[in-house]
Amino acid sequence: MSNRFKKKVAVITGAAQGIGKRVAEKMAKEKGILVLVDRSEIVHEVAESLKEKTEVISLTADLEKFTDCQRVMDEAVKAFGRIDILINNVGGTIWTKPYEHYGENEIEAEVRRSLFPTLWCCRAALPYMLENGKGSIVNVSSIATRGVNRVPYGAAKGGVNALTACLAMETAQRGIRVNATAPGATEAPPRLVPRNTAEQSEQEKLWYKQIYTQSIDSSLMKRYGTLDEQADPILFLASDDSAYITGTVIPVGGGDLG
């Protein structure tokens, strides 16, 4: 087993389930020192399961608020002295429907969920990384920047892509690398904390099915990816294996370039 992350402090957001949890599990095997963050209390269970493998703490926070993002980064530095790696994994579409059916409040909620946590966490962590003279930020974007029935979500993830490029240009000569992956459709266990608790109507189920069909059609491999297939590129970009890569968004969608 490689020890790419030995003695490196990594803040991983959205770590209670899905891609974020798998990144945490795999980084723990490589001896990364972990700060796991999520709005769900389940994140504490994930941290507890990893304590035999590495040093780990868990924090609950609403990362749509800058004050919570700042508190997380402050607590990470208080616990471990620095932040070497930041994995921004919070986000995910809340509703799936053609754009003309979105309400004003729904559009704003989608952008808050899938853009602002990444904006805020980068802003909160960056001064610590600059003070240390090095750091690696990996943002989790989405193939859905070109997709159906998720216009506000796609717009938010397009913002993540722009943030990645612009921040990389600003910080490359100061020791900071900023990259992103753009996951495509991914097989994962049912969400323990659903993004939308409302029961879907028959029409909404049909709109969601259109996303499934479009995702498979757009993928050259004609299948969903696995959690490992999504986590591994994130770990690559976070590690020194990608030391000469910055400002890049890697599509991870079986040939769908987003």
Summary of the structure (lengths in Angstrom):
residues: 258
radius of gyration: 17.5
end to end distance: 32.7
largest distance: 53.2
contacts: 905
relative contact order: 0.15
helix: 49%
strand: 16%
